[in-house]
Amino acid sequence: MPITEPLPPAPSEADLPLRMWGWDTYSVQPWGDSWQMGYNSRTWLLRHDTDLHVLKAVPADRRAEFTSGLRAALIIDAKGVPSAAPRLTLDGEVAGEDGGWCWALLDYVEGAPADPTDPDQLARVGETLGLIHAGLRDLPALPGVMAWGHLDWLLAEEPFLDGHPWIQHAIREALDALPRDLTVGMIHCGARVSEFRIRRDTVGLVDWGDVMYAPHIYDLATTISFLPAGVDPKPFLRGYLAESVIGAEELRYIPSALKLRAGIEAWIYARRLGFGISIGQKGAHVNSTLMERSRKNIAAAEAMDETSFLS
């Protein structure tokens, strides 16, 4: 789940604990573009010998969720999909703790973000997400992650939700509309098209910090929700169905999954607003405006026909 607490100050470059991987020498490289830097974390681009790596740190109290995502990335990377998999520490762990942070040293995934306006690239993104879901199908719910069937805490009374009854109303309605027998498994939970990396014949997916045990269509809703206005998601969905473990009939529940995702996003922004927390926000994208975007997304999902995403 995205962080809803302020991030501690970033450690200095001189204090990066690369000794956990046995590194004595490295150099910190500048990020070329903001899309490379990830969310809800601190990241550094490193060069070691001739190779690039990413050092990622999250607050230590997020270790369980963070390491669960890293383990999922390792599984997918072993199946041939580049996933910014972690290098094991000298102790054989996917991550280590130091200075109040949980650290992971990740492979750098070459390539540029997929172009959401290119139908061929959208289809490749869909195929890759289908392969990922198929590759994780037998993985049980991992420690620390949000799990389908255990989301009642989203409906609990919270002072930061005062004045925003529409948020829990949307979450409750969406949960009630989604059948209990949907295909579930470990999902990426942040599979925006911008998180997929395309390099010639290879497509990878990075940023595994917010994995969830949930219906596969929730990942589809994530990808679709961030497509630019007017972009047809059908190439993405056709590519997905070619490799996935679900049947096309489950696509009729994507509107409800979109509503649920927008409701959960609004819950997160309301909490941040209530506690005066801003993370990764720039310009006009502040908690209040992001909540309003979520409200519009809920209304858009409610206006969709159940057959909107069926071929």
Phi and psi in degrees as GROMACS dihedral restraints (atoms count N, CA, C in turn):
[ dihedral_restraints ]
;  ai    aj    ak    al  type     phi  dphi    fc
    3     4     5     6     1   -55.9    20    10
    4     5     6     7     1   149.1    20    10
    6     7     8     9     1   -67.0    20    10
    7     8     9    10     1   135.3    20    10
    9    10    11    12     1  -118.1    20    10
   10    11    12    13     1    20.6    20    10
   12    13    14    15     1  -124.8    20    10
   13    14    15    16     1   153.9    20    10
   15    16    17    18     1   -61.3    20    10
   16    17    18    19     1   141.6    20    10
   18    19    20    21     1   -77.0    20    10
   19    20    21    22     1   139.6    20    10
   21    22    23    24     1   -62.2    20    10
   22    23    24    25     1   163.2    20    10
   24    25    26    27     1   -56.5    20    10
   25    26    27    28     1   144.5    20    10
   27    28    29    30     1   -68.7    20    10
   28    29    30    31     1   137.2    20    10
   30    31    32    33     1   -61.9    20    10
   31    32    33    34     1   154.8    20    10
   33    34    35    36     1   -77.1    20    10
   34    35    36    37     1   159.0    20    10
   36    37    38    39     1   -60.0    20    10
   37    38    39    40     1   -27.3    20    10
   39    40    41    42     1   -74.9    20    10
   40    41    42    43     1   -15.3    20    10
   42    43    44    45     1  -107.5    20    10
   43    44    45    46     1    15.4    20    10
   45    46    47    48     1   -70.0    20    10
   46    47    48    49     1   127.5    20    10
   48    49    50    51     1   -86.1    20    10
   49    50    51    52     1    57.7    20    10
   51    52    53    54     1   -68.5    20    10
   52    53    54    55     1   -10.4    20    10
   54    55    56    57     1   -61.7    20    10
   55    56    57    58     1   -23.2    20    10
   57    58    59    60     1   -64.3    20    10
   58    59    60    61     1   -19.5    20    10
   60    61    62    63     1  -110.9    20    10
   61    62    63    64     1     6.9    20    10
   63    64    65    66     1    79.0    20    10
   64    65    66    67     1    18.8    20    10
   66    67    68    69     1   -87.9    20    10
   67    68    69    70     1   130.9    20    10
   69    70    71    72     1  -103.2    20    10
   70    71    72    73     1   -28.8    20    10
   72    73    74    75     1  -130.4    20    10
   73    74    75    76     1   143.2    20    10
   75    76    77    78     1  -169.1    20    10
   76    77    78    79     1   166.8    20    10
   78    79    80    81     1  -134.7    20    10
   79    80    81    82     1   141.0    20    10
   81    82    83    84     1   -85.8    20    10
   82    83    84    85     1   128.0    20    10
   84    85    86    87     1  -103.9    20    10
   85    86    87    88     1   151.3    20    10
   87    88    89    90     1   -73.5    20    10
   88    89    90    91     1   142.8    20    10
   90    91    92    93     1   -70.7    20    10
   91    92    93    94     1   135.5    20    10
   93    94    95    96     1   -73.2    20    10
   94    95    96    97     1   -40.2    20    10
   96    97    98    99     1  -143.4    20    10
   97    98    99   100     1   155.9    20    10
   99   100   101   102     1   -64.9    20    10
  100   101   102   103     1   -25.8    20    10
  102   103   104   105     1   -67.3    20    10
  103   104   105   106     1   -13.5    20    10
  105   106   107   108     1   -83.4    20    10
  106   107   108   109     1   -12.0    20    10
  108   109   110   111     1   -90.2    20    10
  109   110   111   112     1   -13.8    20    10
  111   112   113   114     1    81.9    20    10
  112   113   114   115     1  -179.5    20    10
  114   115   116   117     1  -129.5    20    10
  115   116   117   118     1   156.3    20    10
  117   118   119   120     1    54.8    20    10
  118   119   120   121     1    34.2    20    10
  120   121   122   123     1  -161.5    20    10
  121   122   123   124     1   176.0    20    10
  123   124   125   126     1  -112.3    20    10
  124   125   126   127     1   135.6    20    10
  126   127   128   129     1  -135.7    20    10
  127   128   129   130     1   149.3    20    10
  129   130   131   132     1  -134.0    20    10
  130   131   132   133     1   138.1    20    10
  132   133   134   135     1   -93.7    20    10
  133   134   135   136     1   122.7    20    10
  135   136   137   138     1  -119.4    20    10
  136   137   138   139     1   147.1    20    10
  138   139   140   141     1  -113.3    20    10
  139   140   141   142     1   127.5    20    10
  141   142   143   144     1  -128.9    20    10
  142   143   144   145     1   118.1    20    10
  144   145   146   147     1    58.1    20    10
  145   146   147   148     1  -116.7    20    10
  147   148   149   150     1  -108.2    20    10
  148   149   150   151     1     2.4    20    10
  150   151   152   153     1  -104.6    20    10
  151   152   153   154     1   150.1    20    10
  153   154   155   156     1   -95.8    20    10
  154   155   156   157     1   144.8    20    10
  156   157   158   159     1  -141.5    20    10
  157   158   159   160     1   165.3    20    10
  159   160   161   162     1  -119.2    20    10
  160   161   162   163     1   126.8    20    10
  162   163   164   165     1   -99.0    20    10
  163   164   165   166     1   125.4    20    10
  165   166   167   168     1  -124.2    20    10
  166   167   168   169     1   138.3    20    10
  168   169   170   171     1  -132.1    20    10
  169   170   171   172     1   135.2    20    10
  171   172   173   174     1  -126.4    20    10
  172   173   174   175     1   158.4    20    10
  174   175   176   177     1   -53.8    20    10
  175   176   177   178     1   142.0    20    10
  177   178   179   180     1   -59.5    20    10
  178   179   180   181     1   -26.5    20    10
  180   181   182   183     1   -73.2    20    10
  181   182   183   184     1    -3.7    20    10
  183   184   185   186     1  -102.0    20    10
  184   185   186   187     1    14.6    20    10
  186   187   188   189     1   -56.8    20    10
  187   188   189   190     1   -45.4    20    10
  189   190   191   192     1   -60.4    20    10
  190   191   192   193     1   -49.7    20    10
  192   193   194   195     1   -65.3    20    10
  193   194   195   196     1   -43.1    20    10
  195   196   197   198     1   -61.3    20    10
  196   197   198   199     1   -47.9    20    10
  198   199   200   201     1   -70.1    20    10
  199   200   201   202     1   -29.2    20    10
  201   202   203   204     1   -63.0    20    10
  202   203   204   205     1   -42.9    20    10
  204   205   206   207     1   -64.0    20    10
  205   206   207   208     1   -39.2    20    10
  207   208   209   210     1   -63.5    20    10
  208   209   210   211     1   -39.1    20    10
  210   211   212   213     1   -67.0    20    10
  211   212   213   214     1   -38.2    20    10
  213   214   215   216     1   -63.8    20    10
  214   215   216   217     1   -41.2    20    10
  216   217   218   219     1   -62.4    20    10
  217   218   219   220     1   -38.9    20    10
  219   220   221   222     1   -60.9    20    10
  220   221   222   223     1   -42.4    20    10
  222   223   224   225     1   -62.9    20    10
  223   224   225   226     1   -45.9    20    10
  225   226   227   228     1   -69.2    20    10
  226   227   228   229     1   -38.6    20    10
  228   229   230   231     1   -61.4    20    10
  229   230   231   232     1   -39.1    20    10
  231   232   233   234     1   -66.7    20    10
  232   233   234   235     1   -20.7    20    10
  234   235   236   237     1   -91.1    20    10
  235   236   237   238     1     5.8    20    10
  237   238   239   240     1   100.5    20    10
  238   239   240   241     1     5.9    20    10
  240   241   242   243     1  -106.5    20    10
  241   242   243   244     1   111.9    20    10
  243   244   245   246     1   -55.1    20    10
  244   245   246   247     1   128.5    20    10
  246   247   248   249     1  -138.1    20    10
  247   248   249   250     1    21.7    20    10
  249   250   251   252     1    51.9    20    10
  250   251   252   253     1    50.2    20    10
  252   253   254   255     1   -67.2    20    10
  253   254   255   256     1   149.6    20    10
  255   256   257   258     1   -78.1    20    10
  256   257   258   259     1   144.5    20    10
  258   259   260   261     1   -82.9    20    10
  259   260   261   262     1   135.0    20    10
  261   262   263   264     1   -70.5    20    10
  262   263   264   265     1   144.4    20    10
  264   265   266   267     1   -70.8    20    10
  265   266   267   268     1   173.1    20    10
  267   268   269   270     1   -61.0    20    10
  268   269   270   271     1   -21.8    20    10
  270   271   272   273     1   -88.6    20    10
  271   272   273   274     1     2.9    20    10
  273   274   275   276     1    79.9    20    10
  274   275   276   277     1    20.1    20    10
  276   277   278   279     1  -103.1    20    10
  277   278   279   280     1   156.1    20    10
  279   280   281   282     1   -76.4    20    10
  280   281   282   283     1   -16.2    20    10
  282   283   284   285     1  -155.2    20    10
  283   284   285   286     1   162.2    20    10
  285   286   287   288     1  -137.2    20    10
  286   287   288   289     1   160.4    20    10
  288   289   290   291     1  -107.6    20    10
  289   290   291   292     1   142.5    20    10
  291   292   293   294     1  -164.0    20    10
  292   293   294   295     1   129.8    20    10
  294   295   296   297     1    60.9    20    10
  295   296   297   298     1    34.2    20    10
  297   298   299   300     1    81.9    20    10
  298   299   300   301     1     5.6    20    10
  300   301   302   303     1  -119.8    20    10
  301   302   303   304     1   154.5    20    10
  303   304   305   306     1  -106.2    20    10
  304   305   306   307     1   125.5    20    10
  306   307   308   309     1  -113.7    20    10
  307   308   309   310     1   142.9    20    10
  309   310   311   312     1  -138.4    20    10
  310   311   312   313     1   140.0    20    10
  312   313   314   315     1  -105.1    20    10
  313   314   315   316     1   115.5    20    10
  315   316   317   318     1  -110.6    20    10
  316   317   318   319     1   149.3    20    10
  318   319   320   321     1   -64.5    20    10
  319   320   321   322     1   143.5    20    10
  321   322   323   324     1   -87.0    20    10
  322   323   324   325     1   126.2    20    10
  324   325   326   327     1   -94.1    20    10
  325   326   327   328     1   114.0    20    10
  327   328   329   330     1   -68.8    20    10
  328   329   330   331     1   156.9    20    10
  330   331   332   333     1   119.2    20    10
  331   332   333   334     1   171.0    20    10
  333   334   335   336     1  -109.5    20    10
  334   335   336   337     1   157.7    20    10
  336   337   338   339     1   -57.2    20    10
  337   338   339   340     1   144.2    20    10
  339   340   341   342     1   -61.9    20    10
  340   341   342   343     1   147.0    20    10
  342   343   344   345     1   -90.3    20    10
  343   344   345   346     1   111.9    20    10
  345   346   347   348     1   -68.1    20    10
  346   347   348   349     1   -15.2    20    10
  348   349   350   351     1   -90.9    20    10
  349   350   351   352     1    -1.4    20    10
  351   352   353   354     1  -100.6    20    10
  352   353   354   355     1   109.3    20    10
  354   355   356   357     1   -57.7    20    10
  355   356   357   358     1   -35.7    20    10
  357   358   359   360     1   -66.4    20    10
  358   359   360   361     1   -42.3    20    10
  360   361   362   363     1   -68.1    20    10
  361   362   363   364     1   -36.5    20    10
  363   364   365   366     1   -61.0    20    10
  364   365   366   367     1   -41.4    20    10
  366   367   368   369     1   -63.8    20    10
  367   368   369   370     1   -38.9    20    10
  369   370   371   372     1   -67.5    20    10
  370   371   372   373     1   -36.8    20    10
  372   373   374   375     1   -61.4    20    10
  373   374   375   376     1   -45.1    20    10
  375   376   377   378     1   -61.4    20    10
  376   377   378   379     1   -44.8    20    10
  378   379   380   381     1   -58.9    20    10
  379   380   381   382     1   -42.5    20    10
  381   382   383   384     1   -65.7    20    10
  382   383   384   385     1   -42.9    20    10
  384   385   386   387     1   -64.8    20    10
  385   386   387   388     1   -37.2    20    10
  387   388   389   390     1   -62.4    20    10
  388   389   390   391     1   -42.8    20    10
  390   391   392   393     1   -62.7    20    10
  391   392   393   394     1   -38.7    20    10
  393   394   395   396     1   -64.6    20    10
  394   395   396   397     1   -47.8    20    10
  396   397   398   399     1   -61.7    20    10
  397   398   399   400     1   -40.7    20    10
  399   400   401   402     1   -64.4    20    10
  400   401   402   403     1   -38.0    20    10
  402   403   404   405     1   -69.4    20    10
  403   404   405   406     1   -23.7    20    10
  405   406   407   408     1  -105.1    20    10
  406   407   408   409     1     8.3    20    10
  408   409   410   411     1   -61.6    20    10
  409   410   411   412     1   -30.5    20    10
  411   412   413   414     1   -96.8    20    10
  412   413   414   415     1     4.5    20    10
  414   415   416   417     1   -83.7    20    10
  415   416   417   418     1   124.8    20    10
  417   418   419   420     1   -73.2    20    10
  418   419   420   421     1   172.0    20    10
  420   421   422   423     1   -58.5    20    10
  421   422   423   424     1   127.8    20    10
  423   424   425   426     1   -92.1    20    10
  424   425   426   427     1   160.0    20    10
  426   427   428   429     1   -60.0    20    10
  427   428   429   430     1   140.0    20    10
  429   430   431   432     1    84.1    20    10
  430   431   432   433     1    -2.3    20    10
  432   433   434   435     1  -100.5    20    10
  433   434   435   436     1   153.3    20    10
  435   436   437   438     1   -63.1    20    10
  436   437   438   439     1   138.3    20    10
  438   439   440   441     1  -127.6    20    10
  439   440   441   442     1   135.6    20    10
  441   442   443   444     1   -57.8    20    10
  442   443   444   445     1   135.3    20    10
  444   445   446   447     1    91.4    20    10
  445   446   447   448     1    -6.4    20    10
  447   448   449   450     1  -131.6    20    10
  448   449   450   451     1    49.5    20    10
  450   451   452   453     1  -114.9    20    10
  451   452   453   454     1    17.0    20    10
  453   454   455   456     1   -62.1    20    10
  454   455   456   457     1   -24.1    20    10
  456   457   458   459     1   -62.3    20    10
  457   458   459   460     1   -22.2    20    10
  459   460   461   462     1   -69.6    20    10
  460   461   462   463     1   -17.8    20    10
  462   463   464   465     1  -103.6    20    10
  463   464   465   466     1     3.1    20    10
  465   466   467   468     1   -72.0    20    10
  466   467   468   469     1   152.7    20    10
  468   469   470   471     1   -66.2    20    10
  469   470   471   472     1   132.0    20    10
  471   472   473   474     1  -139.1    20    10
  472   473   474   475     1   134.1    20    10
  474   475   476   477     1   -61.6    20    10
  475   476   477   478     1   -30.2    20    10
  477   478   479   480     1   -72.9    20    10
  478   479   480   481     1    -9.2    20    10
  480   481   482   483     1   -94.9    20    10
  481   482   483   484     1    -3.4    20    10
  483   484   485   486     1   -57.3    20    10
  484   485   486   487     1   130.6    20    10
  486   487   488   489     1    86.9    20    10
  487   488   489   490     1    -2.1    20    10
  489   490   491   492     1  -128.9    20    10
  490   491   492   493     1    56.3    20    10
  492   493   494   495     1   -64.0    20    10
  493   494   495   496     1   -20.8    20    10
  495   496   497   498     1   -64.2    20    10
  496   497   498   499     1   -24.4    20    10
  498   499   500   501     1   -67.7    20    10
  499   500   501   502     1   -56.2    20    10
  501   502   503   504     1   -70.5    20    10
  502   503   504   505     1   -28.4    20    10
  504   505   506   507     1   -60.2    20    10
  505   506   507   508     1   -45.3    20    10
  507   508   509   510     1   -66.7    20    10
  508   509   510   511     1   -42.5    20    10
  510   511   512   513     1   -61.6    20    10
  511   512   513   514     1   -46.0    20    10
  513   514   515   516     1   -62.2    20    10
  514   515   516   517     1   -46.4    20    10
  516   517   518   519     1   -63.1    20    10
  517   518   519   520     1   -41.5    20    10
  519   520   521   522     1   -66.0    20    10
  520   521   522   523     1   -43.9    20    10
  522   523   524   525     1   -61.2    20    10
  523   524   525   526     1   -39.7    20    10
  525   526   527   528     1   -67.7    20    10
  526   527   528   529     1   -29.0    20    10
  528   529   530   531     1   -82.8    20    10
  529   530   531   532     1   -17.2    20    10
  531   532   533   534     1   -91.4    20    10
  532   533   534   535     1   123.0    20    10
  534   535   536   537     1   -62.8    20    10
  535   536   537   538     1   153.0    20    10
  537   538   539   540     1   -75.2    20    10
  538   539   540   541     1   -15.5    20    10
  540   541   542   543     1  -101.5    20    10
  541   542   543   544     1    19.4    20    10
  543   544   545   546     1   -63.1    20    10
  544   545   546   547     1   153.3    20    10
  546   547   548   549     1   -69.5    20    10
  547   548   549   550     1   121.6    20    10
  549   550   551   552     1  -118.8    20    10
  550   551   552   553     1   160.9    20    10
  552   553   554   555     1   176.7    20    10
  553   554   555   556     1  -176.7    20    10
  555   556   557   558     1   -71.0    20    10
  556   557   558   559     1   128.8    20    10
  558   559   560   561     1  -125.7    20    10
  559   560   561   562     1   161.3    20    10
  561   562   563   564     1   -69.0    20    10
  562   563   564   565     1   -42.8    20    10
  564   565   566   567     1    75.2    20    10
  565   566   567   568     1     2.7    20    10
  567   568   569   570     1  -145.5    20    10
  568   569   570   571     1    35.4    20    10
  570   571   572   573     1   -80.6    20    10
  571   572   573   574     1    57.8    20    10
  573   574   575   576     1   -65.8    20    10
  574   575   576   577     1   153.0    20    10
  576   577   578   579     1   -57.6    20    10
  577   578   579   580     1   -33.6    20    10
  579   580   581   582     1   -67.3    20    10
  580   581   582   583     1   -14.9    20    10
  582   583   584   585     1   -88.3    20    10
  583   584   585   586     1    -8.5    20    10
  585   586   587   588     1   -88.6    20    10
  586   587   588   589     1   138.3    20    10
  588   589   590   591     1  -114.3    20    10
  589   590   591   592     1   124.6    20    10
  591   592   593   594     1  -110.7    20    10
  592   593   594   595     1   126.8    20    10
  594   595   596   597     1  -140.3    20    10
  595   596   597   598     1   103.0    20    10
  597   598   599   600     1    53.7    20    10
  598   599   600   601     1  -115.3    20    10
  600   601   602   603     1   -92.4    20    10
  601   602   603   604     1     8.1    20    10
  603   604   605   606     1  -114.2    20    10
  604   605   606   607     1   137.1    20    10
  606   607   608   609     1  -124.9    20    10
  607   608   609   610     1   126.5    20    10
  609   610   611   612     1  -119.3    20    10
  610   611   612   613     1   170.4    20    10
  612   613   614   615     1  -137.0    20    10
  613   614   615   616     1   126.4    20    10
  615   616   617   618     1  -110.9    20    10
  616   617   618   619     1   179.1    20    10
  618   619   620   621     1    63.2    20    10
  619   620   621   622     1    72.4    20    10
  621   622   623   624     1   -96.2    20    10
  622   623   624   625     1    27.6    20    10
  624   625   626   627     1   -80.0    20    10
  625   626   627   628     1   -10.1    20    10
  627   628   629   630     1  -126.9    20    10
  628   629   630   631     1    40.0    20    10
  630   631   632   633     1   -60.9    20    10
  631   632   633   634     1   158.1    20    10
  633   634   635   636     1  -146.6    20    10
  634   635   636   637     1   151.7    20    10
  636   637   638   639     1  -100.8    20    10
  637   638   639   640     1   104.6    20    10
  639   640   641   642     1  -160.0    20    10
  640   641   642   643     1   172.7    20    10
  642   643   644   645     1   -57.2    20    10
  643   644   645   646     1   141.5    20    10
  645   646   647   648     1   -59.8    20    10
  646   647   648   649     1   -31.3    20    10
  648   649   650   651     1   -66.9    20    10
  649   650   651   652     1   -15.8    20    10
  651   652   653   654     1   -67.1    20    10
  652   653   654   655     1   -37.4    20    10
  654   655   656   657     1   -64.6    20    10
  655   656   657   658     1   -40.3    20    10
  657   658   659   660     1   -60.8    20    10
  658   659   660   661     1   -41.2    20    10
  660   661   662   663     1   -62.2    20    10
  661   662   663   664     1   -38.2    20    10
  663   664   665   666     1   -60.0    20    10
  664   665   666   667     1   -50.5    20    10
  666   667   668   669     1   -60.1    20    10
  667   668   669   670     1   -47.2    20    10
  669   670   671   672     1   -65.3    20    10
  670   671   672   673     1   -37.0    20    10
  672   673   674   675     1   -65.5    20    10
  673   674   675   676     1   -22.5    20    10
  675   676   677   678     1  -103.9    20    10
  676   677   678   679     1     7.1    20    10
  678   679   680   681     1   -70.9    20    10
  679   680   681   682     1   143.7    20    10
  681   682   683   684     1   -60.5    20    10
  682   683   684   685     1   151.9    20    10
  684   685   686   687     1   -55.9    20    10
  685   686   687   688     1   135.4    20    10
  687   688   689   690     1    89.9    20    10
  688   689   690   691     1    -8.4    20    10
  690   691   692   693     1   -80.6    20    10
  691   692   693   694     1   129.1    20    10
  693   694   695   696     1   -78.1    20    10
  694   695   696   697     1   120.1    20    10
  696   697   698   699     1   -80.0    20    10
  697   698   699   700     1    -3.3    20    10
  699   700   701   702     1   -59.0    20    10
  700   701   702   703     1   -41.8    20    10
  702   703   704   705     1   -58.4    20    10
  703   704   705   706     1   -40.7    20    10
  705   706   707   708     1   -60.4    20    10
  706   707   708   709     1   -46.1    20    10
  708   709   710   711     1   -69.4    20    10
  709   710   711   712     1   -38.2    20    10
  711   712   713   714     1   -63.7    20    10
  712   713   714   715     1   -42.5    20    10
  714   715   716   717     1   -62.5    20    10
  715   716   717   718     1   -40.8    20    10
  717   718   719   720     1   -63.0    20    10
  718   719   720   721     1   -48.8    20    10
  720   721   722   723     1   -63.9    20    10
  721   722   723   724     1   -24.4    20    10
  723   724   725   726     1   -67.7    20    10
  724   725   726   727     1   -22.6    20    10
  726   727   728   729     1  -124.2    20    10
  727   728   729   730     1    -7.0    20    10
  729   730   731   732     1   -85.1    20    10
  730   731   732   733     1   176.4    20    10
  732   733   734   735     1  -105.8    20    10
  733   734   735   736     1     6.4    20    10
  735   736   737   738     1  -106.1    20    10
  736   737   738   739     1   160.7    20    10
  738   739   740   741     1   -90.7    20    10
  739   740   741   742     1   158.9    20    10
  741   742   743   744     1   -61.5    20    10
  742   743   744   745     1   -24.6    20    10
  744   745   746   747     1   -63.7    20    10
  745   746   747   748     1   -23.3    20    10
  747   748   749   750     1   -72.6    20    10
  748   749   750   751     1   -16.5    20    10
  750   751   752   753     1   -65.2    20    10
  751   752   753   754     1   -19.5    20    10
  753   754   755   756     1   -67.0    20    10
  754   755   756   757     1   -14.3    20    10
  756   757   758   759     1   -97.2    20    10
  757   758   759   760     1     5.3    20    10
  759   760   761   762     1   -60.5    20    10
  760   761   762   763     1   -41.4    20    10
  762   763   764   765     1   -55.9    20    10
  763   764   765   766     1   -40.2    20    10
  765   766   767   768     1   -68.3    20    10
  766   767   768   769     1   -36.5    20    10
  768   769   770   771     1   -66.4    20    10
  769   770   771   772     1   -37.2    20    10
  771   772   773   774     1   -63.1    20    10
  772   773   774   775     1   -40.9    20    10
  774   775   776   777     1   -64.6    20    10
  775   776   777   778     1   -43.1    20    10
  777   778   779   780     1   -62.7    20    10
  778   779   780   781     1   -45.5    20    10
  780   781   782   783     1   -61.0    20    10
  781   782   783   784     1   -44.4    20    10
  783   784   785   786     1   -63.6    20    10
  784   785   786   787     1   -37.3    20    10
  786   787   788   789     1   -66.1    20    10
  787   788   789   790     1   -42.3    20    10
  789   790   791   792     1   -66.5    20    10
  790   791   792   793     1   -39.9    20    10
  792   793   794   795     1   -60.2    20    10
  793   794   795   796     1   -43.6    20    10
  795   796   797   798     1   -62.2    20    10
  796   797   798   799     1   -38.5    20    10
  798   799   800   801     1   -59.7    20    10
  799   800   801   802     1   -44.5    20    10
  801   802   803   804     1   -64.2    20    10
  802   803   804   805     1   -46.3    20    10
  804   805   806   807     1   -66.6    20    10
  805   806   807   808     1   -35.5    20    10
  807   808   809   810     1   -65.3    20    10
  808   809   810   811     1   -38.8    20    10
  810   811   812   813     1   -66.0    20    10
  811   812   813   814     1   -44.0    20    10
  813   814   815   816     1   -62.6    20    10
  814   815   816   817     1   -41.3    20    10
  816   817   818   819     1   -63.4    20    10
  817   818   819   820     1   -42.7    20    10
  819   820   821   822     1   -64.5    20    10
  820   821   822   823     1   -29.0    20    10
  822   823   824   825     1  -107.0    20    10
  823   824   825   826     1    10.2    20    10
  825   826   827   828     1    64.6    20    10
  826   827   828   829     1    40.2    20    10
  828   829   830   831     1  -108.7    20    10
  829   830   831   832     1   128.8    20    10
  831   832   833   834     1  -126.5    20    10
  832   833   834   835     1   124.7    20    10
  834   835   836   837     1  -130.8    20    10
  835   836   837   838     1   122.6    20    10
  837   838   839   840     1    62.8    20    10
  838   839   840   841     1    29.2    20    10
  840   841   842   843     1  -108.0    20    10
  841   842   843   844     1   139.0    20    10
  843   844   845   846     1  -137.1    20    10
  844   845   846   847     1   148.2    20    10
  846   847   848   849     1    56.7    20    10
  847   848   849   850     1  -126.1    20    10
  849   850   851   852     1   -79.8    20    10
  850   851   852   853     1    -6.3    20    10
  852   853   854   855     1   -88.8    20    10
  853   854   855   856     1    80.9    20    10
  855   856   857   858     1  -113.7    20    10
  856   857   858   859     1   173.5    20    10
  858   859   860   861     1   -55.4    20    10
  859   860   861   862     1   -43.8    20    10
  861   862   863   864     1   -65.6    20    10
  862   863   864   865     1   -41.9    20    10
  864   865   866   867     1   -73.4    20    10
  865   866   867   868     1   -32.4    20    10
  867   868   869   870     1   -69.2    20    10
  868   869   870   871     1   -34.8    20    10
  870   871   872   873     1   -63.3    20    10
  871   872   873   874     1   -41.1    20    10
  873   874   875   876     1   -65.8    20    10
  874   875   876   877     1   -37.5    20    10
  876   877   878   879     1   -61.4    20    10
  877   878   879   880     1   -42.0    20    10
  879   880   881   882     1   -61.4    20    10
  880   881   882   883     1   -40.6    20    10
  882   883   884   885     1   -62.1    20    10
  883   884   885   886     1   -41.7    20    10
  885   886   887   888     1   -66.0    20    10
  886   887   888   889     1   -37.5    20    10
  888   889   890   891     1   -66.1    20    10
  889   890   891   892     1   -35.6    20    10
  891   892   893   894     1   -62.4    20    10
  892   893   894   895     1   -46.8    20    10
  894   895   896   897     1   -62.1    20    10
  895   896   897   898     1   -39.2    20    10
  897   898   899   900     1   -65.5    20    10
  898   899   900   901     1   -40.5    20    10
  900   901   902   903     1   -65.0    20    10
  901   902   903   904     1   -39.6    20    10
  903   904   905   906     1   -65.2    20    10
  904   905   906   907     1   -27.1    20    10
  906   907   908   909     1   -82.7    20    10
  907   908   909   910     1   -10.0    20    10
  909   910   911   912     1   -76.3    20    10
  910   911   912   913     1   144.8    20    10
  912   913   914   915     1   -78.7    20    10
  913   914   915   916     1   151.0    20    10
  915   916   917   918     1   -60.1    20    10
  916   917   918   919     1   -23.2    20    10
  918   919   920   921     1   -95.6    20    10
  919   920   921   922     1    10.1    20    10
  921   922   923   924     1   -54.1    20    10
  922   923   924   925     1   -34.8    20    10
  924   925   926   927     1  -112.5    20    10
  925   926   927   928     1    10.9    20    10
  927   928   929   930     1   -82.2    20    10
  928   929   930   931     1   143.8    20    10
